[in-house]
Amino acid sequence: MKILIAGKNGQVGRCLVDLLEAHTELTFLALDREELDITDPIQVDKIVSVFQPNIIINAAAYTAVDKAEQESELAHAINKEGPQNLAHAANKVNAAIIHISTDYVFDGDSPESYTESEVTAPQGEYGRSKLAGEQAVVQACCKHIILRTAWVFGEHGNNFVKTMLHLAKTRESVGVVADQFGGPTYAGDIAKAILTISKQIALGNHAYGVYHFSGFPYVSWHSFAIKIFEKALDQDVLIQPIRVNPITTLDYPTPAKRPANSRLSCDKILKVFGIKQSDWQAALMRIKEYS
């Protein structure tokens, strides 16, 4: 099996590289933005035609949620046109494509966990660009896996865990939103899920379509922050407790609207591929690696 990874320096991309390096039976080519500009269809076609992958993994994305409100054109170029180019190229060489998407394709107003069949209704430019990317992939390549995830964190890149640990170094208290709920997802677990799916595709499990994969248990950002600081204290990353004050979404206005409910139902991916939800609390047992 030959795997091409776009976006090797992102949170998930770096975890994928670390994971695949341990699987010497697999051949993979991981490229960053300078090596592979997914918005350039000519470059994409050239690399894919030369490497001839069986699976293309798109871990590249524009993720600046608030900036996307002013940089809509750039967000759509990376999140819609880029995946479209990769999917077209995949189709030409009869490869499958695994594309990472987001909970932001939903409005976040449902009281229940979102299933893959729920109606999408993104509330901001970031979400709209990601939904457009999903649709482009589906139209360009029938052998596709759309993997929606949420609240991604890990050792690499910028994320909520690192932000909280950074703030704790200079503050005695922080205010964290307590009325938005979701499942924190460890980037390394996303990488493992993608590898599992890739292997099953290679073995003939061609259950293509849209899947959700996120962490459990579901919590608010406030509760997530409390758990981060608890684990940091337990592992001597922090030397004294920090107070976490609950605030509302209205108390912390942002240019882009955040979903109040980012709970993703992950029943389908468990049933089809045997993949359990990310255990984010277990991932925090290595919190020294995030600081």
C-alpha positions in Angstrom: 0.0 0.0 0.0 1.3 3.4 -1.0 0.0 6.4 0.9 0.4 10.1 0.0 -0.1 12.6 2.8 -0.8 16.3 2.2 -0.2 18.6 5.1 2.5 16.7 7.0 3.2 19.6 9.4 -0.3 19.9 10.8 -1.4 18.3 14.1 -2.7 15.2 12.4 -0.2 15.2 9.6 2.8 15.0 12.0 1.1 12.2 14.0 0.5 10.3 10.8 4.2 10.6 9.8 5.2 9.4 13.3 2.8 6.5 13.1 3.7 5.4 9.5 7.4 5.5 10.2 6.8 2.6 12.6 5.1 0.6 9.8 7.9 -0.4 7.6 5.6 -2.5 5.4 4.0 0.6 4.1 5.3 3.1 1.6 4.4 6.7 2.2 5.2 10.2 0.9 4.4 13.0 3.3 4.6 16.6 1.9 4.2 20.1 3.4 2.7 23.1 1.8 6.0 24.1 0.1 6.4 20.7 -1.3 2.8 20.2 -2.4 0.5 23.2 -2.8 -2.9 21.5 -3.0 -4.5 24.6 -4.5 -2.3 24.1 -7.6 -4.0 21.4 -9.7 -1.0 20.9 -12.1 1.4 20.3 -9.2 -1.1 17.9 -7.5 -1.6 15.9 -10.7 2.1 15.7 -11.3 3.0 14.4 -7.9 0.1 11.9 -7.8 0.8 10.6 -11.3 4.4 10.0 -10.4 3.9 8.5 -7.0 0.8 6.5 -7.9 -0.6 6.2 -4.4 -3.3 3.8 -3.4 -4.6 6.2 -0.8 -4.4 10.0 -0.5 -4.8 11.5 2.9 -5.6 15.2 3.1 -4.5 16.5 6.4 -4.0 20.0 5.0 -6.4 22.7 5.9 -7.0 26.4 6.6 -8.0 26.4 10.3 -8.0 30.0 11.4 -11.7 30.1 12.2 -12.0 33.8 13.0 -9.6 35.0 10.3 -11.7 33.1 7.8 -14.4 35.7 8.2 -12.1 38.2 6.4 -10.1 35.7 4.4 -13.0 33.8 2.8 -11.3 33.5 -0.6 -8.1 32.0 1.0 -10.1 29.6 3.2 -12.1 28.3 0.2 -9.0 27.9 -1.9 -7.4 25.7 0.7 -10.4 24.0 2.1 -12.5 23.5 -1.0 -10.3 23.8 -4.1 -7.4 21.9 -2.5 -9.4 18.8 -1.6 -11.1 19.0 -5.0 -7.7 18.9 -6.7 -6.6 15.9 -4.6 -9.8 14.1 -5.2 -9.6 14.6 -9.0 -6.1 13.3 -9.0 -7.0 10.3 -6.8 -9.8 9.5 -9.3 -7.3 9.5 -12.2 -5.1 6.9 -10.6 -7.9 4.9 -9.1 -6.9 5.8 -5.5 -9.1 6.4 -2.5 -9.0 9.7 -0.7 -9.4 10.3 3.0 -10.3 13.9 3.8 -10.5 15.4 7.3 -13.4 17.7 8.0 -15.0 19.3 11.0 -18.0 19.7 13.3 -18.3 23.3 12.0 -20.3 22.0 9.1 -23.2 21.9 11.6 -25.0 24.8 13.2 -24.5 23.5 16.7 -28.1 24.1 17.7 -29.2 20.5 18.0 -29.7 19.1 21.6 -28.5 15.7 20.4 -25.2 14.3 19.0 -24.9 14.9 15.3 -25.0 11.8 13.1 -23.5 11.7 9.6 -26.9 12.1 8.0 -27.9 15.3 9.8 -28.5 18.4 7.7 -25.4 20.6 7.5 -25.8 24.3 8.2 -22.4 26.0 8.8 -22.6 29.3 10.5 -19.3 30.9 9.4 -16.8 31.1 6.5 -14.6 28.4 7.9 -17.5 25.9 8.2 -18.8 26.9 4.8 -15.3 26.3 3.2 -15.0 22.9 4.9 -18.5 21.8 3.8 -17.7 22.9 0.2 -14.5 20.8 0.4 -16.6 17.8 1.5 -18.9 18.2 -1.4 -16.1 18.7 -3.9 -14.4 15.5 -2.8 -17.6 13.5 -3.0 -18.3 14.8 -6.5 -14.7 14.3 -7.8 -13.9 10.8 -6.4 -16.3 8.0 -5.6 -13.7 6.2 -3.4 -13.8 8.8 -0.6 -13.8 8.8 3.2 -14.9 12.1 4.8 -13.8 12.1 8.4 -15.3 14.8 10.5 -13.7 15.5 13.9 -13.7 18.2 16.6 -11.6 19.9 19.3 -8.3 18.5 18.0 -5.3 18.6 20.3 -1.9 17.0 20.5 1.8 17.5 21.0 2.2 19.4 17.7 0.9 22.7 16.5 -1.4 25.1 18.3 -4.4 23.9 20.3 -6.5 24.4 23.4 -4.4 22.2 25.7 -1.2 24.2 24.9 -3.0 27.5 25.2 -4.3 26.6 28.7 -0.9 25.4 29.8 0.7 28.6 28.5 -1.9 30.8 30.3 -1.3 28.9 33.5 2.3 30.0 33.6 1.3 33.7 34.0 -2.1 33.7 35.6 -3.8 32.6 38.8 -7.2 32.2 37.1 -8.7 31.9 33.6 -12.2 32.3 32.2 -13.3 29.5 30.0 -16.6 29.1 28.0 -18.9 26.7 29.8 -21.9 26.6 27.4 -20.2 24.9 24.4 -20.0 21.2 24.4 -18.0 18.6 22.4 -15.6 15.7 22.4 -11.9 16.6 22.6 -10.0 14.5 20.1 -6.4 13.5 20.4 -4.6 14.0 17.0 -2.7 10.8 17.5 -6.0 8.9 17.7 -7.2 10.5 14.5 -4.0 9.3 12.8 -4.6 5.7 14.2 -8.2 5.8 12.9 -7.0 6.9 9.5 -4.5 4.1 9.3 -7.1 1.6 10.4 -9.4 2.8 7.7 -6.6 2.7 5.1 -5.7 -0.8 5.9 -9.3 -2.0 5.7 -9.7 -0.3 2.3 -6.6 -2.1 1.1 -8.2 -5.4 2.4 -11.4 -4.7 0.5 -13.7 -3.0 3.0 -14.8 -0.3 0.6 -17.4 1.3 2.9 -16.8 4.7 1.5 -18.8 7.7 2.7 -18.9 10.2 5.6 -17.9 9.3 9.2 -17.5 11.0 12.5 -14.6 10.5 14.9 -14.2 12.5 18.1 -13.4 12.1 21.7 -15.4 10.8 24.7 -16.7 11.7 27.2 -18.3 14.9 25.9 -17.5 18.0 28.0 -17.7 21.7 27.9 -14.5 23.8 27.3 -14.7 24.7 30.9 -14.7 21.1 32.1 -12.0 20.2 29.6 -9.8 23.0 31.0 -10.3 21.8 34.6 -9.2 18.3 33.6 -6.1 19.7 31.7 -5.0 21.5 34.9 -5.7 18.5 37.1 -3.5 16.3 34.9 -0.8 19.1 34.7 -0.7 19.2 38.5 -0.6 15.4 38.8 2.4 15.3 36.4 4.2 18.3 37.9 3.8 20.4 34.8 2.1 23.0 37.1 3.3 23.7 40.6 0.1 25.3 41.9 -3.6 25.1 41.1 -5.2 27.6 38.8 -8.8 28.8 39.2 -11.1 28.1 36.1 -14.0 30.5 36.0 -17.0 29.5 33.9 -18.1 32.1 31.3 -20.7 32.2 28.6 -20.3 32.5 24.8 -21.7 36.0 25.1 -19.0 36.8 27.6 -16.3 35.9 25.0 -17.4 37.3 21.7 -15.5 36.2 18.6 -15.8 37.2 14.9 -17.0 33.7 14.0 -19.8 31.9 15.7 -18.8 28.7 17.5 -21.2 25.7 17.6 -22.9 25.4 21.0 -23.1 21.6 20.4 -20.1 19.9 18.8 -21.0 16.4 19.9 -20.5 14.0 17.1 -22.1 10.6 17.1 -19.4 8.0 16.4 -21.6 4.9 16.2 -21.1 4.5 12.5 -17.3 4.3 12.5 -17.4 1.8 15.3 -19.9 -0.4 13.5 -18.2 -0.3 10.1 -14.5 -0.1 11.0 -14.4 -1.1 14.7 -12.9 2.2 15.7 -13.7 3.4 19.2 -13.9 7.1 20.2 -10.7 8.9 21.2 -9.9 8.6 24.9 -8.8 12.2 25.4 -8.3 11.7 29.2 -5.8 9.0 28.5 -4.0 11.3 26.1 -3.6 13.9 28.8 -1.6 11.4 30.9 1.3 12.5 28.7 0.7 16.2 29.2 4.4 16.9 29.7 4.7 16.4 25.9 2.3 19.3 25.3 4.0 21.9 27.4 
